[in-house]
Amino acid sequence: MEFTDSLQPSLSTQPSLSTAATSITSDEQVPVVKFTTIKELFQEINATSSDVLIVSDISPNDVNEIHRARDEACRGFRLSYLEPSTKRLEITIPNSPHEAAHGAIYAFITHKMITMGLASRWKVEGATRYTSTQNNNSEAESDSAGKPIPDRPRNGWPTLVIEAGYSQSLASLRSKMEWWFDASNHEVKIVLLVKANRVQQSILIERWEEGPSTAPRPGATTTRSVTSTIGPNCRQEITITKDTSSSPPQYQVNSTDLVLSFRLLFLREPGPQEGDIVVTTAELQLCAAQIWYDVV
């Protein structure tokens, strides 16, 4: 069974919960299974070495039962994305590089907030379950997320979401990024994507926001630009590469610091001693070291 590198693939029917391999990156295989029972699904989750599992032929009622069984069994996987119209569920099975890919960056972000005295003004949402009534009742659980309090109400959407991928493809991550903006009715303000590539020993970080952006005209000077359509725009792209010729390995960052808008995160202008959240290139190198620490 094969599908294109997107968040909503076309899945063929299988007679049983048998694993199929779908190539979505040059170096990883993502298993695809047809849902039959929760017991068999748990067995597939236990058996896979991937950090993502695609489940087909599944209903919202099935997903509610999986939520209940997962919580009762204290299982750590996340029901990352459900699209009822395609009967497709994406499950994240945390492994070391996947968790470091979002957790390390989020830790630096919250540390910056704490040093600004904002510990009581930011709520860590983690993998909270969000359902979109305007988007076919689709639902998702982020890798990391957070929102300002009390500016964003209880049960309100986060302003920041981080999605990580190790086996999961970049195209799939980008599709989920679009879902967060659309499903939240644009209440999500920033989505960070962190994609680790095991073969290339590289990490790509993309910072996405909505709204108009300017881009150079093809063949024009940098002083002449056009405004793109309003929608998700990649505001910053950072690549971190691992240099294995040195011991310990060194990490090269091809960009400036990662900068997150205070206004978008906290839904207000910064006050005294407050400002944009800046994760420095040195801190990004530390994040990369954590991502690859347990990868041979």
C-alpha positions as CSV (number, residue, x, y, z in Angstrom):
1,M,0.0,0.0,0.0
2,E,1.3,3.4,-0.9
3,F,0.1,7.0,-0.6
4,T,1.4,10.4,-1.5
5,D,3.3,12.5,0.9
6,S,0.4,14.4,2.4
7,L,-1.7,14.5,5.6
8,Q,-4.8,13.1,3.9
9,P,-3.7,10.1,1.9
10,S,-6.0,7.8,0.0
11,L,-5.9,4.5,1.9
12,S,-7.0,1.2,0.3
13,T,-9.0,-1.4,2.3
14,Q,-7.2,-4.3,3.9
15,P,-8.9,-7.5,5.3
16,S,-7.2,-7.3,8.7
17,L,-5.0,-5.2,10.9
18,S,-1.8,-5.9,8.9
19,T,1.0,-3.5,8.7
20,A,1.9,-1.8,5.4
21,A,4.9,0.3,4.8
22,T,4.5,3.7,3.3
23,S,7.6,5.6,2.1
24,I,7.2,9.3,3.1
25,T,10.8,10.2,3.4
26,S,14.0,9.1,1.8
27,D,15.1,7.2,4.8
28,E,12.0,6.1,6.9
29,Q,9.1,3.8,6.4
30,V,5.8,4.7,8.1
31,P,3.5,1.7,9.0
32,V,-0.2,1.9,7.9
33,V,-2.8,-0.4,9.6
34,K,-6.5,-0.9,9.3
35,F,-8.4,-0.7,12.5
36,T,-10.1,-3.8,13.9
37,T,-9.8,-3.8,17.7
38,I,-8.1,-1.7,20.3
39,K,-6.1,-4.8,21.5
40,E,-4.7,-5.4,18.1
41,L,-4.0,-1.7,17.6
42,F,-2.0,-1.7,20.9
43,Q,0.0,-4.7,19.6
44,E,0.9,-2.7,16.5
45,I,2.0,0.3,18.5
46,N,4.2,-2.0,20.7
47,A,5.7,-3.6,17.6
48,T,6.6,-0.5,15.5
49,S,9.9,1.2,15.7
50,S,8.5,4.3,13.9
51,D,7.4,7.5,15.8
52,V,4.2,7.7,13.7
53,L,1.5,5.1,12.8
54,I,-1.3,5.7,10.3
55,V,-4.6,4.0,11.1
56,S,-7.3,3.6,8.5
57,D,-11.0,2.7,8.6
58,I,-11.6,4.3,12.0
59,S,-14.6,6.2,13.3
60,P,-14.8,9.0,15.9
61,N,-16.5,6.5,18.3
62,D,-13.5,4.2,17.9
63,V,-11.2,7.1,18.7
64,N,-13.1,8.0,21.8
65,E,-12.7,4.4,23.0
66,I,-9.0,4.5,22.2
67,H,-8.7,7.7,24.2
68,R,-10.4,5.9,27.2
69,A,-8.3,2.7,26.9
70,R,-5.1,4.7,26.5
71,D,-5.7,6.7,29.6
72,E,-6.8,3.7,31.6
73,A,-3.6,1.8,30.6
74,C,-1.4,4.9,31.1
75,R,0.0,4.6,27.6
76,G,2.1,7.5,26.3
77,F,1.2,7.6,22.7
78,R,-0.6,10.6,21.2
79,L,-3.7,10.6,18.9
80,S,-2.0,13.2,16.8
81,Y,-4.6,13.9,14.1
82,L,-8.1,12.5,13.2
83,E,-9.9,13.3,10.0
84,P,-13.4,11.8,10.2
85,S,-14.1,12.3,6.5
86,T,-11.3,10.0,5.5
87,K,-11.6,7.7,8.5
88,R,-7.9,8.2,9.1
89,L,-6.1,8.6,12.4
90,E,-2.4,9.5,12.9
91,I,-0.8,8.3,16.1
92,T,2.5,9.6,17.5
93,I,4.6,7.0,19.4
94,P,7.1,9.1,21.3
95,N,10.8,8.1,21.0
96,S,13.9,9.9,22.1
97,P,14.6,12.0,19.0
98,H,11.0,12.9,18.5
99,E,10.5,14.1,22.0
100,A,13.7,16.0,22.1
101,A,12.8,17.7,18.8
102,H,9.9,19.6,20.3
103,G,10.7,19.3,24.0
104,A,14.1,20.9,24.0
105,I,13.0,24.0,22.0
106,Y,9.9,24.4,24.1
107,A,12.0,24.2,27.3
108,F,14.1,27.1,26.1
109,I,11.0,29.1,25.1
110,T,9.4,28.7,28.5
111,H,12.7,29.5,30.2
112,K,12.8,32.8,28.4
113,M,9.2,33.5,29.6
114,I,10.1,32.7,33.2
115,T,13.1,35.0,33.1
116,M,10.8,37.8,32.0
117,G,8.5,37.1,35.0
118,L,5.8,35.5,32.9
119,A,5.6,32.1,34.6
120,S,2.0,32.9,35.9
121,R,0.9,34.3,32.5
122,W,1.6,31.2,30.4
123,K,-0.1,27.9,30.5
124,V,1.7,24.8,29.2
125,E,-0.8,22.8,27.1
126,G,1.4,19.8,26.1
127,A,-0.6,17.3,24.1
128,T,-4.1,18.6,25.0
129,R,-6.9,17.3,22.7
130,Y,-8.5,19.9,20.5
131,T,-11.6,19.4,18.4
132,S,-12.7,21.6,15.6
133,T,-16.5,21.8,15.1
134,Q,-16.1,23.9,12.0
135,N,-13.6,21.5,10.4
136,N,-15.6,18.2,10.1
137,N,-15.1,17.6,13.9
138,S,-11.5,16.7,13.1
139,E,-9.3,16.7,16.2
140,A,-5.6,16.8,17.1
141,E,-3.1,16.6,19.9
142,S,0.0,18.7,19.6
143,D,3.5,17.7,20.5
144,S,4.0,20.9,22.5
145,A,1.7,23.9,22.9
146,G,0.9,26.8,25.2
147,K,-1.3,29.9,25.6
148,P,-1.4,33.1,27.6
149,I,-3.5,33.3,30.7
150,P,-5.9,34.9,31.5
151,D,-5.9,36.4,28.0
152,R,-7.0,33.2,26.4
153,P,-10.1,31.6,28.0
154,R,-10.3,28.1,29.6
155,N,-10.5,25.5,26.9
156,G,-9.3,28.1,24.4
157,W,-6.9,27.3,21.6
158,P,-3.1,27.7,22.1
159,T,-1.3,30.6,20.5
160,L,1.9,28.4,20.0
161,V,2.0,24.9,18.7
162,I,5.1,22.8,18.0
163,E,5.0,19.7,15.8
164,A,8.0,17.4,15.4
165,G,8.8,14.7,12.9
166,Y,11.4,11.9,12.8
167,S,9.7,9.2,10.6
168,Q,6.9,11.6,9.7
169,S,7.5,13.6,6.5
170,L,7.9,17.4,6.3
171,A,4.9,17.5,3.9
172,S,2.7,15.8,6.5
173,L,3.9,18.2,9.2
174,R,3.1,21.2,6.9
175,S,-0.4,19.8,6.3
176,K,-1.0,19.5,10.0
177,M,0.3,23.1,10.5
178,E,-2.4,24.3,8.1
179,W,-5.0,22.3,10.1
180,W,-4.0,24.2,13.3
181,F,-4.6,27.6,11.8
182,D,-7.8,26.6,10.0
183,A,-9.4,24.4,12.7
184,S,-8.8,27.0,15.4
185,N,-10.4,29.7,13.3
186,H,-7.0,31.4,13.2
187,E,-6.6,31.6,17.0
188,V,-3.4,29.6,16.8
189,K,-0.8,32.3,16.0
190,I,2.6,30.5,15.6
191,V,3.3,26.9,14.5
192,L,6.9,25.6,14.7
193,L,7.8,22.5,12.7
194,V,10.9,20.5,13.6
195,K,11.9,17.8,11.2
196,A,14.9,15.6,11.9
197,N,16.5,13.7,9.0
198,R,18.4,10.6,10.2
199,V,20.2,10.0,6.9
200,Q,21.3,13.6,6.3
201,Q,21.9,14.1,10.1
202,S,20.2,17.4,9.8
203,I,17.3,19.3,11.5
204,L,15.0,21.7,9.8
205,I,13.0,24.2,11.8
206,E,10.2,26.2,10.2
207,R,8.4,29.1,11.9
208,W,4.9,29.6,10.4
209,E,2.5,32.5,10.9
210,E,-0.6,33.8,9.2
211,G,-1.0,37.1,7.4
212,P,0.4,38.8,4.4
213,S,4.1,38.6,3.8
214,T,6.4,40.1,1.2
215,A,8.7,38.1,-1.1
216,P,11.1,39.2,-3.7
217,R,9.8,39.3,-7.3
218,P,11.5,36.6,-9.4
219,G,14.5,38.3,-11.0
220,A,13.9,41.6,-9.2
221,T,16.1,43.4,-6.7
222,T,15.4,43.1,-3.0
223,T,13.8,46.5,-3.0
224,R,11.0,45.4,-5.2
225,S,8.6,42.9,-3.6
226,V,5.1,41.7,-3.8
227,T,2.6,40.8,-1.1
228,S,1.5,37.2,-0.9
229,T,-2.0,36.1,-0.2
230,I,-3.1,36.0,3.4
231,G,-2.6,32.6,4.9
232,P,0.2,30.5,6.5
233,N,3.6,31.9,5.6
234,C,7.0,30.5,6.6
235,R,8.6,33.4,8.3
236,Q,11.8,31.7,9.3
237,E,13.7,28.6,8.2
238,I,16.7,27.2,10.1
239,T,18.8,24.2,9.2
240,I,21.1,22.6,11.7
241,T,23.6,20.1,10.4
242,K,25.7,17.6,12.3
243,D,29.5,17.5,11.7
244,T,30.6,14.0,12.7
245,S,34.2,14.7,11.8
246,S,34.9,16.1,15.2
247,S,34.5,14.5,18.6
248,P,32.2,15.3,20.1
249,P,30.1,16.2,17.1
250,Q,29.6,19.9,16.3
251,Y,26.4,21.4,15.0
252,Q,26.3,24.1,12.4
253,V,23.3,26.5,12.3
254,N,22.7,28.2,8.9
255,S,20.6,31.1,10.2
256,T,20.2,33.7,12.9
257,D,18.4,33.2,16.2
258,L,14.9,31.8,16.3
259,V,12.6,34.7,17.2
260,L,9.0,34.4,18.3
261,S,6.8,37.5,18.4
262,F,5.7,38.4,22.0
263,R,2.6,40.0,20.6
264,L,1.5,36.8,18.8
265,L,2.3,34.6,21.8
266,F,0.7,36.8,24.5
267,L,-1.9,38.7,22.4
268,R,-0.7,42.1,23.7
269,E,2.2,44.4,23.3
270,P,5.2,43.8,25.6
271,G,5.6,45.7,28.8
272,P,8.7,46.7,30.7
273,Q,11.4,43.9,30.8
274,E,9.3,42.0,28.2
275,G,10.1,41.3,24.5
276,D,10.2,38.8,21.7
277,I,11.2,35.3,22.7
278,V,14.7,34.6,21.3
279,V,16.2,31.1,21.1
280,T,19.9,31.7,20.2
281,T,21.9,29.7,17.7
282,A,24.0,28.4,20.6
283,E,20.8,27.1,22.3
284,L,19.6,25.6,19.0
285,Q,23.0,23.7,18.8
286,L,22.2,22.3,22.3
287,C,18.7,21.3,21.1
288,A,20.3,19.4,18.1
289,A,22.7,17.6,20.5
290,Q,19.7,16.4,22.5
291,I,17.9,15.2,19.4
292,W,20.8,13.1,18.2
293,Y,22.1,12.0,21.6
294,D,20.5,8.5,21.5
295,V,20.7,8.0,17.7
296,V,23.5,5.7,16.6
